[in-house]
């Protein structure tokens, strides 16, 4: 029996002793609200690590099975298999009162949630654990976090990749080994709460198409409509609202659901209306016209300026999820533009992930404990200057620990002592020794360490005639677990005017996916969130994607401490680059990173710029307002 398949040698109580339901699904595509499950497997194991149950089946989805070259499930193989609603009861019984476990668990959970909803059932899962997120915390010395790679690292035999049952058996071995590593490091498990959910409607909604033109601003008195103008409508109309909207979109106008200082004109037949949109238009000085005037102007909409790199026909996107937005508040905008560029400017660093071997902390990962925020931030900055990487949590990759004032009181010190990690005082950072860092394993290729303001070019594909970026990137944001506050990670999809095209280009926990699914927010645990980007599928008008973090409540980043970002290609890649970012003491929001275009290339900048204001003010600077 291999160590990975042996029963748990873990405490009988606490986070590690649970009933687990390990799940793997094979699907017809990657979009849970649209695609279907083709095969499902569930393996249950008890708190002692012993297997207690197993079930697997192919499923007839009633649709095209999708990428057969990946999963091997042809329509012929699936013909005669049960539909999901015929096995939902059995699957639900195996999930009941257990923690759902999967590799990239949000993917499997979302697909199951939609399938259970189609079967008119609740998904009986209250918590999930992602073994991908768990291993990002453990941080084993592997080149990536793919299921097969981790299986090889932990000594788990794998027979048939992309076979749901075999993948689930492999997952069981990986879970056993990962939990042992987590217990060895005394890591809290990244459990995610899963409130009851069911999607009541599966009828496709009309696709939302981004406007192909830049906003030319306000309509001049008596002037024409210009393509790209942002138009809002309020009140009753003679023509159906959908028809008015359709005509306007066809003419190249950008139809909005709210009024802001960026609105070009408000259309209403009730000029004295007390609607929210009318009040906001009056406050912001937005021009107001009636429906007959709007229809007359629609007959002669003047040419606008296309977004850079676009044609006059924007690509169709998939249906949007609801965004919790409202019309902007009537209070004036902040005196300074929000958000300003980081100041002072930091020279760009277009480097490869190679390390400077002349620096004494190259390939060292240093955890700083204790000290006030200023001293801890200075110590982490010094670690980076010396070629090292500053950690925010204990993991297998940590090679050294620096203890500042009161750092010996940190709960992790007892485990650090047991692991016999080298412990240093702050003086060590003045002239650290260049000795081999103990027995801590080192990856063949360590992530590039980015300082605040550092920039790297994202690798391009060599399979195409012209340089194209690696399509999918994951920016994972982590921090030390918090008990006094929560952290929200958000993203803004921006055009060349540093504005969202429409409200749905603001990605946050209430609307975790852009209309086309090109930018998604994934939750890996209470101290980790990931922004997934499909750079190849972003419309040409998108010039930048900004990722930020906000402290929920009155706390500040003094309480939270450092934030770590790691950029990896694909869903299971090892980080290509890392940065550890410290805001100062009073900030409540923080710009973390920017993905931005430069010609055919995409670049990543580690920003690390904090602001005292909250998320609502940050979002307003990008042209969207949020409501509590």
C-alpha positions in Angstrom: 0.0 0.0 0.0 1.5 3.4 -1.0 1.6 6.2 1.6 -0.9 8.2 -0.3 -3.5 5.4 -0.3 -3.1 4.5 3.4 -5.7 5.5 6.0 -5.2 8.9 7.6 -2.6 9.2 10.3 -4.3 12.4 11.6 -5.9 13.8 14.7 -9.4 12.3 15.3 -11.0 15.7 15.7 -10.9 19.1 14.2 -10.8 20.2 10.5 -9.0 17.1 9.3 -11.5 14.6 10.6 -14.6 14.8 8.4 -16.8 12.8 6.1 -15.7 13.5 2.6 -17.5 13.1 -0.8 -14.9 13.2 -3.6 -16.4 14.1 -7.0 -15.3 14.3 -10.6 -17.4 15.2 -13.6 -16.8 15.1 -17.3 -18.6 17.8 -19.2 -19.6 18.8 -22.7 -18.0 22.2 -22.2 -16.7 24.7 -19.6 -19.7 26.9 -19.0 -21.9 25.4 -16.2 -25.0 27.4 -17.1 -24.9 26.2 -20.7 -23.1 22.8 -20.9 -24.0 19.5 -19.4 -22.5 16.7 -17.3 -21.6 13.6 -19.4 -20.2 11.4 -16.6 -20.0 11.6 -12.8 -18.2 9.7 -10.1 -18.5 10.0 -6.3 -16.2 8.3 -3.8 -17.0 8.7 -0.1 -14.3 8.3 2.6 -14.7 8.7 6.4 -12.7 10.7 8.9 -10.1 7.9 9.2 -9.4 7.9 5.4 -11.1 4.6 4.7 -13.4 4.4 1.6 -17.0 4.0 2.5 -18.8 4.1 -0.9 -18.4 4.5 -4.6 -20.7 5.3 -7.6 -20.1 6.2 -11.2 -22.2 6.4 -14.3 -22.2 7.8 -17.8 -25.1 10.3 -18.6 -27.1 11.0 -21.6 -27.1 14.9 -21.7 -29.5 15.2 -24.7 -27.0 17.4 -26.5 -23.7 17.3 -28.4 -21.0 15.8 -26.1 -18.5 18.5 -27.0 -14.7 17.9 -27.0 -14.6 14.1 -27.6 -10.8 14.3 -28.1 -10.5 15.3 -24.4 -13.0 13.0 -22.6 -13.5 10.3 -25.2 -17.3 10.2 -24.6 -19.0 10.0 -28.0 -22.7 10.3 -28.5 -22.8 6.6 -29.3 -21.2 5.7 -25.9 -23.7 7.9 -24.1 -26.7 6.6 -25.9 -28.9 4.6 -23.5 -27.2 6.0 -20.4 -29.5 7.5 -17.7 -30.4 11.2 -17.7 -29.0 13.2 -14.7 -32.5 13.4 -13.0 -32.6 9.6 -12.9 -29.5 9.4 -10.7 -29.7 12.7 -8.8 -31.3 11.1 -5.8 -28.5 8.6 -5.4 -25.8 11.2 -5.9 -27.5 13.5 -3.4 -27.6 10.8 -0.8 -23.8 10.4 -1.1 -23.2 14.1 -0.9 -25.6 14.7 2.1 -23.8 15.7 5.3 -20.3 15.4 3.7 -17.8 18.0 2.5 -17.7 17.9 -1.4 -14.1 17.5 -2.5 -12.9 18.1 -6.1 -9.8 19.3 -8.0 -10.9 22.8 -9.0 -13.9 22.3 -6.9 -15.9 25.3 -8.0 -16.1 23.9 -11.5 -17.6 20.6 -10.3 -19.8 22.2 -7.8 -21.3 24.7 -10.3 -22.0 21.9 -12.8 -23.7 19.8 -10.1 -25.7 22.8 -8.9 -27.1 23.4 -12.4 -27.8 19.7 -13.0 -29.6 19.4 -9.7 -31.6 22.6 -10.4 -32.6 21.2 -13.8 -33.8 18.1 -12.0 -35.8 20.4 -9.7 -33.7 19.4 -6.6 -31.5 21.2 -4.2 -27.8 20.3 -4.2 -27.2 19.0 -0.6 -23.8 20.5 -0.1 -23.0 23.0 2.6 -19.2 23.0 2.3 -16.6 22.2 -0.3 -12.9 21.7 -0.4 -10.7 22.3 -3.4 -7.6 20.1 -3.5 -6.1 22.6 -6.0 -6.5 25.4 -3.4 -5.3 23.1 -0.6 -2.1 22.3 -2.5 -1.5 26.0 -3.3 -1.4 26.4 0.5 0.8 23.4 1.0 2.9 24.5 -2.0 4.7 21.3 -3.0 7.8 21.5 -5.2 6.0 20.6 -8.4 6.0 22.4 -11.8 2.2 22.6 -11.8 -0.8 21.6 -9.8 -2.5 19.3 -12.3 -4.1 16.1 -11.0 -1.5 13.9 -12.7 1.4 15.9 -11.5 0.3 15.8 -7.9 -0.5 12.1 -8.2 3.1 11.5 -9.3 4.4 13.7 -6.5 2.4 11.9 -3.8 2.9 8.4 -5.2 -0.7 7.9 -6.3 -1.2 5.5 -9.3 -3.2 6.9 -12.2 -4.5 4.7 -14.9 -6.9 6.6 -17.1 -6.9 10.4 -17.2 -10.2 12.1 -17.8 -12.0 8.9 -16.6 -14.4 10.2 -13.9 -14.1 7.1 -11.6 -10.3 6.8 -12.0 -9.8 10.5 -11.5 -11.9 10.3 -8.3 -9.9 7.4 -7.0 -6.7 9.4 -7.7 -8.2 12.4 -6.0 -8.8 10.3 -2.9 -5.1 9.5 -2.7 -4.2 13.2 -3.3 -6.6 14.3 -0.5 -5.1 11.8 2.0 -1.5 13.0 1.2 -2.5 16.7 1.1 -4.3 16.5 4.4 -1.2 14.9 6.0 0.9 17.8 4.7 -1.6 20.4 5.9 -1.6 18.7 9.3 2.2 18.7 9.4 2.2 22.5 8.7 -0.8 23.1 10.9 -2.7 24.8 8.1 -6.3 25.7 8.3 -8.3 24.0 5.6 -9.6 26.3 2.8 -13.2 25.2 3.3 -15.8 27.2 1.3 -19.4 27.6 2.5 -22.0 26.7 -0.1 -25.4 28.2 0.6 -28.4 26.5 -0.9 -28.9 27.4 -4.5 -31.0 26.5 -7.5 -31.3 28.1 -10.9 -35.0 28.3 -11.8 -34.6 29.3 -15.4 -32.5 27.8 -18.1 -34.0 29.6 -21.1 -31.2 31.4 -23.0 -31.4 35.2 -22.6 -30.8 37.6 -25.5 -27.0 38.1 -25.8 -25.6 41.4 -24.8 -23.2 42.9 -27.3 -20.6 45.5 -26.2 -20.8 48.8 -28.0 -18.1 49.0 -30.7 -17.6 52.8 -30.3 -16.0 55.1 -27.7 -18.3 57.3 -25.7 -18.1 60.8 -27.3 -19.6 62.4 -24.2 -22.8 64.5 -23.7 -25.2 65.3 -26.6 -24.9 68.9 -27.5 -28.2 71.0 -27.3 -30.0 70.5 -30.6 -27.2 68.3 -31.8 -27.2 64.9 -33.3 -26.7 61.5 -31.7 -23.2 60.0 -32.2 -22.3 56.4 -32.2 -21.0 55.3 -28.8 -23.2 57.7 -26.8 -24.5 56.2 -23.6 -28.3 56.4 -23.6 -30.7 55.7 -20.7 -34.5 55.5 -20.8 -37.0 56.0 -18.0 -40.8 55.9 -17.7 -43.5 54.7 -20.1 -42.7 54.8 -23.8 -45.0 54.6 -26.9 -42.9 51.9 -28.5 -42.0 48.9 -26.5 -38.8 49.4 -24.5 -37.2 46.4 -26.2 -37.9 47.8 -29.7 -36.4 51.2 -28.7 -33.4 49.5 -27.3 -33.0 47.3 -30.3 -33.1 50.2 -32.7 -30.6 52.2 -30.7 -28.1 49.3 -30.4 -28.4 48.7 -34.2 -27.5 52.3 -34.7 -24.3 52.0 -32.6 -25.5 53.5 -29.4 -24.6 52.2 -26.0 -27.8 51.5 -24.0 -27.3 51.7 -20.2 -29.5 50.7 -17.3 -28.4 53.6 -15.1 -27.6 57.3 -15.2 -24.2 58.6 -14.3 -21.9 61.5 -15.1 -20.9 59.6 -18.2 -24.5 59.4 -19.6 -24.9 61.2 -22.9 -28.6 61.7 -22.8 -31.7 60.5 -20.9 -34.9 59.7 -22.9 -38.2 60.2 -21.1 -41.8 61.3 -22.0 -42.2 62.7 -18.4 -39.7 65.6 -18.0 -41.0 66.2 -14.5 -40.7 62.6 -13.5 -39.4 61.8 -10.0 -37.8 58.5 -11.1 -34.3 57.8 -9.8 -32.9 58.1 -13.3 -34.5 61.5 -13.9 -33.3 62.8 -10.5 -29.8 61.7 -11.2 -29.9 63.2 -14.7 -30.9 66.6 -13.1 -28.1 66.3 -10.5 -25.4 65.4 -13.1 -26.6 67.9 -15.7 -27.4 65.1 -18.2 -29.4 66.3 -21.3 -33.0 65.1 -21.5 -35.1 64.5 -24.6 -38.5 62.9 -25.3 -39.2 59.8 -27.2 -40.3 61.5 -30.5 -37.1 63.5 -30.6 -35.1 60.3 -29.9 -36.8 58.5 -32.7 -36.1 61.4 -35.1 -32.5 61.5 -34.1 -32.2 57.8 -34.5 -32.8 58.2 -38.2 -29.5 60.1 -38.6 -27.0 58.8 -36.0 -23.6 60.2 -36.9 -20.4 58.1 -37.2 -18.5 57.5 -34.0 -14.9 56.6 -33.2 -14.4 52.8 -32.9 -12.6 51.4 -30.0 -8.9 50.8 -30.7 -8.5 47.5 -32.5 -12.2 46.9 -33.2 -14.4 46.9 -36.2 -17.9 48.3 -36.3 -19.3 44.9 -35.5 -18.6 43.8 -32.0 -18.6 40.1 -31.2 -21.7 38.6 -29.6 -21.3 37.6 -26.0 -23.1 35.1 -23.9 -25.9 36.0 -21.4 -24.9 38.1 -18.4 -25.6 37.3 -14.8 -27.3 40.0 -12.7 -25.0 42.6 -11.3 -25.8 44.3 -8.1 -25.6 47.9 -9.3 -27.6 51.1 -9.0 -27.5 54.5 -10.6 -24.6 56.5 -9.3 -25.1 58.5 -6.2 -25.8 62.2 -6.5 -22.8 63.2 -4.5 -20.0 64.8 -6.5 -17.0 62.7 -7.6 -13.8 62.9 -5.5 -11.6 65.9 -6.3 -8.8 63.7 -7.7 -9.4 61.1 -10.4 -10.1 57.7 -9.0 -8.1 55.6 -9.2 -5.0 57.6 -10.1 -1.9 55.9 -11.5 0.5 54.6 -8.8 2.8 57.4 -7.6 5.7 57.8 -7.9 6.1 55.9 -11.2 8.2 52.7 -10.9 10.4 51.8 -13.8 9.1 48.9 -15.8 10.8 45.6 -15.4 10.4 43.4 -18.5 12.3 40.5 -17.4 12.2 36.7 -17.6 11.5 34.6 -14.6 15.2 33.9 -14.1 16.8 34.8 -10.8 19.9 36.9 -10.2 22.2 34.3 -8.6 24.4 37.1 -7.2 21.7 37.9 -4.6 22.0 36.0 -1.3 18.3 35.1 -0.9 17.8 33.8 -4.4 15.5 30.7 -4.3 14.8 31.5 -0.6 11.2 32.0 0.6 11.0 34.0 3.8 8.1 34.3 6.2 8.1 37.5 8.4 6.4 37.3 11.7 5.5 40.1 14.2 6.4 43.7 14.0 4.1 46.6 13.3 2.8 47.0 9.8 5.6 49.4 8.7 8.4 47.2 10.0 6.9 44.0 8.6 6.4 45.7 5.2 10.0 47.0 5.2 11.3 43.5 6.1 9.4 41.9 3.2 10.6 44.6 0.8 14.2 43.9 1.9 13.7 40.2 1.3 12.7 41.0 -2.3 15.7 43.3 -2.8 17.9 40.5 -1.7 16.5 38.2 -4.4 14.1 36.3 -2.1 10.3 35.7 -2.1 8.3 37.0 0.8 5.7 34.5 2.1 2.4 35.5 3.9 1.6 31.9 5.1 3.6 28.9 6.2 4.1 26.3 3.5 6.5 23.6 2.4 8.3 26.2 0.3 9.3 28.4 3.2 13.0 28.2 3.8 13.6 30.9 6.5 11.6 32.8 9.1 12.4 36.3 10.3 10.9 37.2 13.7 10.3 40.9 14.5 8.8 42.4 17.7 6.3 40.0 19.4 6.7 37.6 16.5 7.5 34.7 18.9 3.9 35.0 20.0 2.6 34.0 16.6 0.6 30.7 16.7 2.8 29.3 13.9 6.0 29.5 15.9 5.5 26.2 17.6 5.1 24.5 14.2 8.1 26.3 12.8 10.2 25.1 15.7 9.0 21.5 15.1 9.8 21.8 11.5 13.3 23.0 12.4 13.2 25.9 10.0 16.0 28.5 10.3 14.7 31.4 12.5 16.4 34.8 12.3 16.2 38.3 13.8 15.7 41.4 11.8 19.5 41.9 11.8 19.8 38.9 9.5 18.3 40.9 6.6 21.2 43.4 6.8 23.7 40.7 5.6 22.1 37.3 5.2 24.2 34.2 4.7 24.2 32.6 1.3 24.2 29.0 2.7 22.0 26.3 1.2 18.5 26.7 2.8 18.3 23.4 4.7 16.3 20.5 3.3 13.4 22.6 1.9 12.6 21.3 -1.6 13.1 23.8 -4.4 11.2 23.7 -7.7 13.2 23.3 -10.9 11.9 26.7 -11.9 11.0 29.1 -9.1 8.4 31.9 -9.8 9.8 35.3 -10.8 9.5 37.7 -7.8 7.9 41.0 -8.8 8.4 44.1 -6.8 5.7 46.7 -6.4 5.3 48.3 -9.8 7.2 45.5 -11.6 6.0 44.5 -15.1 6.5 41.3 -17.1 5.5 40.4 -20.6 3.2 37.4 -20.6 4.5 34.5 -22.6 3.2 34.1 -26.2 2.3 31.0 -28.1 4.8 29.7 -30.6 2.1 27.8 -32.5 0.7 30.8 -34.3 2.3 33.0 -37.1 1.7 36.2 -35.0 2.5 36.4 -31.3 -0.6 35.5 -29.2 -0.8 35.4 -25.4 -1.3 32.1 -23.6 -5.1 32.1 -23.6 -6.0 31.6 -20.0 -4.4 33.1 -16.9 -5.3 32.8 -13.2 -4.3 35.5 -10.8 -4.6 34.0 -7.3 -4.8 36.4 -4.4 -4.0 35.1 -0.9 -3.6 36.6 2.6 -3.2 35.4 6.2 -6.5 34.0 7.5 -8.5 36.7 9.2 -11.0 36.5 12.1 -12.0 40.2 12.3 -12.8 41.0 8.7 -13.3 39.6 5.2 -11.5 40.4 2.0 -13.3 40.9 -1.3 -11.4 40.5 -4.6 -12.9 42.3 -7.6 -12.0 43.0 -11.2 -12.8 45.7 -13.7 -12.8 45.2 -17.5 -11.8 48.5 -19.0 -11.6 50.2 -22.4 -9.0 52.7 -23.6 -10.8 55.4 -21.6 -10.2 53.5 -18.4 -14.0 52.9 -18.1 -16.2 49.8 -18.0 -18.3 49.4 -21.2 -21.3 48.4 -19.2 -22.1 47.5 -15.6 -21.5 43.8 -16.1 -17.8 44.5 -16.7 -17.5 44.9 -12.9 -16.8 41.4 -11.5 -17.4 40.8 -7.8 -18.8 38.2 -5.4 -22.4 39.1 -6.3 -21.7 38.8 -10.1 -18.7 36.6 -10.4 -18.6 36.3 -14.2 -18.5 38.7 -17.1 -21.2 38.4 -19.7 -19.0 36.3 -22.1 -17.4 34.3 -19.3 -14.0 35.9 -20.2 -13.3 37.1 -16.6 -14.4 35.0 -13.6 -14.0 35.2 -9.9 -13.3 31.9 -8.2 -13.3 31.2 -4.5 -10.7 28.8 -3.2 -11.2 29.4 0.5 -11.7 32.1 3.2 -8.1 33.4 2.5 -7.9 32.9 -1.3 -9.7 34.1 -4.3 -8.7 33.8 -8.0 -9.5 35.9 -11.0 -9.5 33.8 -14.2 -9.0 35.6 -17.5 -9.4 34.3 -21.0 -7.2 36.9 -22.7 -7.7 35.5 -26.2 -11.5 35.8 -25.9 -11.5 39.4 -24.6 -13.0 41.8 -27.2 -10.4 44.1 -28.9 -11.9 47.1 -27.1 -10.7 45.7 -23.8 -7.4 47.4 -23.0 -6.9 46.5 -19.4 -8.3 44.3 -16.6 -7.7 45.7 -13.1 -7.8 43.4 -10.1 -8.3 45.0 -6.7 -9.1 44.0 -3.1 -11.3 45.6 -0.5 -11.6 45.1 3.2 -15.3 44.5 4.2 -16.2 46.6 7.2 -14.2 49.2 9.1 -10.9 47.3 9.2 -7.9 48.4 7.1 -5.0 46.7 5.5 -3.0 47.4 8.7 -5.1 44.5 10.2 -4.9 42.3 7.1 -1.2 42.7 6.5 0.5 41.7 3.2 -1.5 40.4 0.2 0.2 37.9 -2.1 -0.6 37.6 -5.8 0.5 34.7 -8.1 0.0 34.6 -11.8 -0.2 31.2 -13.5 -1.1 30.1 -17.0 -4.1 27.8 -17.2 -6.1 26.3 -14.4 -3.4 24.3 -12.7 -0.2 26.0 -13.6 2.6 26.8 -11.1 2.9 30.5 -10.7 5.0 32.2 -13.3 5.4 35.3 -11.1 4.6 36.3 -7.6 4.4 39.5 -5.7 3.8 40.3 -2.0 2.1 43.7 -1.6 1.9 45.8 1.5 -0.5 48.8 1.6 0.3 51.3 4.4 -1.8 51.6 7.5 -5.2 53.2 6.8 -6.2 51.9 3.3 -9.4 50.0 2.8 -9.0 49.2 -0.9 -6.0 48.2 -2.9 -5.2 47.9 -6.5 -3.3 44.6 -6.8 -2.5 44.0 -10.5 -3.2 45.0 -14.1 -3.3 42.9 -17.2 -2.9 45.3 -20.1 -2.3 45.3 -23.8 0.8 46.6 -25.6 0.3 45.9 -29.3 -0.3 42.2 -29.7 1.2 41.4 -26.3 -0.3 41.4 -22.8 1.6 42.5 -19.8 1.2 42.0 -16.1 1.9 44.8 -13.6 2.1 44.3 -9.8 0.5 47.6 -8.6 0.2 47.6 -4.8 -1.5 51.0 -4.6 -3.8 51.5 -1.6 -6.7 54.0 -1.0 -8.4 55.1 2.2 -11.9 55.1 0.5 -14.1 52.0 0.1 -15.0 49.8 -2.8 -17.9 52.0 -3.9 -15.7 55.0 -4.5 -13.1 52.8 -6.3 -15.8 51.4 -8.6 -17.2 54.8 -9.3 -13.9 55.9 -10.7 -14.2 53.2 -13.3 -17.8 54.2 -14.3 -19.9 51.8 -12.2 -21.8 52.2 -9.0 -22.6 49.5 -6.4 -25.2 49.3 -3.7 -24.8 47.7 -0.3 
